[in-house]
Amino acid sequence: MGTLSQAKTLGGVGSILLLLGIVPFAGPALEIVGFVLMLIAVKYISDTVNNKSIFNNAVISVVAGIAGVVIGVVVGIAGVLSFFGPGMFQGPDFMPGRQFQPSDFMSMNFFGPIIAGLVIIWIAVIISAVFLRKSFNSIASSINVKMFGTAALLYLIGAILVVVLVGFLLIFVATILQIVAFFSIPENPPQATPPTA
């Protein structure tokens, strides 16, 4: 079983890697490693405080986010490909199989699948943020690091507001607070205060 000290290091480093997801080319790989390290850290915390829901909610959060992005991208790409049809590329020079007018690309036949894919991703990100908040709120109360609760709340608000772009800024700030929260984890779990007579 891992310790809170290990969770502190793994969670902090993992969260930093999540922040580096914007790095060209290496970004996605850094994010995957960051998610794995963060999940291991949350598992260690969950085991230390003997609260399985902490880890379970974190896993649901990550799975919901990844699944939503994959499904949304597949829906968008499949819709766009169906718009062009099977004759999209014909002949040795790969010329378009039919002529498209500029107005064709402004129709819902083209944008509809893209919008549907983005909506699926948005809903998945919100669901992911809800379960992350459950996990982080439990961590905050279990080890007395309230920054986890603050980061989780910002994640949720940011997820809801990504449609107006300000949400991305809130998620960025939430990730920074998450880094601070992990590095603020105490070496040992707080002792429960005995009930007063």
C-alpha positions in Angstrom: 0.0 0.0 0.0 1.3 3.4 -0.9 1.8 6.2 1.6 0.6 9.8 1.6 4.2 10.9 1.0 4.2 8.9 -2.2 0.8 10.2 -3.2 2.1 13.8 -2.6 5.0 13.2 -5.1 3.1 11.2 -7.7 0.0 13.5 -7.6 2.1 16.6 -7.8 4.2 15.5 -10.7 1.2 14.0 -12.5 -0.7 17.2 -12.2 2.3 19.2 -13.6 2.3 16.8 -16.6 -1.4 17.4 -17.1 -0.6 21.1 -17.3 2.0 20.4 -20.0 -0.6 18.8 -22.2 -0.5 21.9 -24.4 3.1 21.1 -25.4 3.1 20.4 -29.2 3.6 16.7 -30.2 4.5 15.4 -26.7 1.4 16.9 -25.0 -1.0 13.9 -25.3 1.7 11.5 -24.1 2.5 13.8 -21.1 -1.2 14.0 -20.3 -1.6 10.2 -20.3 1.3 9.8 -18.0 -0.1 12.6 -15.8 -3.5 10.9 -15.5 -1.9 7.6 -14.6 0.3 9.2 -11.9 -2.6 11.1 -10.5 -4.8 8.0 -10.4 -2.1 6.1 -8.5 -1.8 9.0 -6.1 -5.5 9.1 -5.5 -5.5 5.3 -5.0 -2.8 5.7 -2.3 -4.9 8.3 -0.6 -8.0 6.2 -0.9 -6.2 3.2 0.7 -4.6 5.3 3.5 -7.9 6.8 4.7 -9.8 3.6 4.0 -12.3 5.3 1.6 -12.7 3.3 -1.6 -15.2 5.9 -3.1 -12.3 8.4 -3.4 -10.5 6.2 -6.0 -13.7 4.8 -7.6 -15.0 8.3 -8.3 -11.6 9.4 -9.7 -11.6 6.4 -12.1 -15.2 7.1 -13.3 -14.1 10.7 -13.9 -11.2 9.8 -16.0 -13.1 7.1 -17.9 -16.0 9.4 -18.6 -13.7 12.1 -19.9 -11.7 9.8 -22.2 -14.8 7.9 -23.5 -16.6 11.2 -24.2 -13.7 12.6 -26.2 -13.3 9.4 -28.2 -17.0 9.1 -29.0 -17.3 12.8 -29.8 -14.4 12.7 -32.2 -15.7 9.5 -33.9 -19.1 11.1 -34.3 -17.7 14.3 -35.8 -15.3 12.5 -38.2 -17.8 9.9 -39.3 -20.4 12.7 -40.0 -17.9 14.8 -42.0 -16.8 11.7 -44.0 -20.4 10.8 -44.8 -20.9 14.4 -46.0 -18.3 13.9 -48.6 -19.6 10.4 -49.4 -17.7 7.3 -50.8 -16.7 9.2 -53.9 -14.7 11.8 -51.9 -11.5 10.6 -53.6 -11.5 9.2 -57.1 -8.9 8.7 -59.7 -5.1 8.5 -59.4 -4.8 12.2 -58.5 -7.2 11.9 -55.6 -9.4 14.6 -56.9 -12.8 15.2 -55.2 -15.5 12.9 -56.6 -18.0 15.7 -56.9 -18.0 19.5 -56.9 -18.9 21.3 -53.7 -20.1 24.8 -53.4 -19.0 27.1 -50.6 -22.6 27.1 -49.3 -22.4 23.3 -48.9 -19.9 23.7 -46.1 -22.2 26.2 -44.3 -25.1 23.7 -44.1 -26.1 21.5 -41.2 -25.2 18.4 -43.2 -21.6 19.5 -42.7 -21.7 21.2 -39.4 -24.3 19.0 -37.7 -22.0 16.1 -36.9 -19.3 18.4 -35.8 -21.6 20.2 -33.4 -23.0 16.8 -32.2 -19.5 15.6 -31.5 -18.6 18.7 -29.5 -21.8 18.5 -27.5 -21.0 14.9 -26.6 -17.5 15.9 -25.5 -18.9 18.9 -23.5 -21.4 16.6 -21.6 -18.7 14.1 -20.9 -16.3 16.7 -19.5 -19.1 17.9 -17.2 -19.8 14.4 -16.0 -16.1 13.9 -15.5 -15.9 17.1 -13.5 -18.8 16.0 -11.3 -17.1 12.7 -10.3 -13.8 14.4 -9.9 -15.4 16.8 -7.5 -16.8 14.0 -5.4 -13.4 12.4 -5.2 -11.6 15.6 -4.4 -14.1 16.7 -1.8 -13.7 13.4 0.0 -9.9 13.8 -0.1 -10.3 17.4 1.2 -12.3 16.2 4.2 -10.2 13.1 4.8 -6.7 14.6 4.9 -7.8 18.2 5.7 -6.4 19.8 2.5 -9.2 22.1 1.5 -7.4 23.1 -1.7 -8.7 19.9 -3.3 -12.3 21.1 -2.8 -11.5 24.5 -4.4 -9.8 22.9 -7.4 -12.7 20.5 -7.9 -15.2 23.3 -7.8 -13.2 25.3 -10.4 -13.0 22.2 -12.6 -16.8 21.8 -12.5 -17.5 25.5 -13.2 -14.8 25.5 -16.0 -16.3 22.4 -17.6 -19.7 24.0 -17.7 -18.3 27.3 -19.1 -16.0 25.8 -21.8 -18.7 26.7 -24.4 -17.9 30.4 -23.7 -14.1 29.7 -23.7 -13.6 31.3 -20.2 -14.0 27.7 -18.9 -10.6 26.8 -20.3 -9.0 29.5 -18.2 -10.8 28.2 -15.1 -9.7 24.6 -15.8 -6.1 25.9 -16.2 -6.4 27.6 -12.8 -8.0 24.5 -11.3 -5.0 22.4 -12.5 -2.6 24.8 -10.8 -4.6 24.6 -7.6 -4.5 20.8 -8.0 -0.7 20.9 -8.1 -0.6 23.0 -4.9 -3.2 20.6 -3.3 -1.1 17.5 -4.0 2.1 19.1 -2.7 0.2 20.2 0.4 -0.6 16.6 1.4 0.7 15.9 5.0 3.1 13.0 5.6 0.6 11.3 7.8 -3.3 11.4 7.9 -4.8 13.7 10.4 -5.7 12.1 13.7 -9.4 12.0 14.5 -10.2 14.1 17.5 -11.9 12.1 20.3 -15.5 13.0 21.1 -15.9 15.3 24.0 -18.0 14.2 27.0 
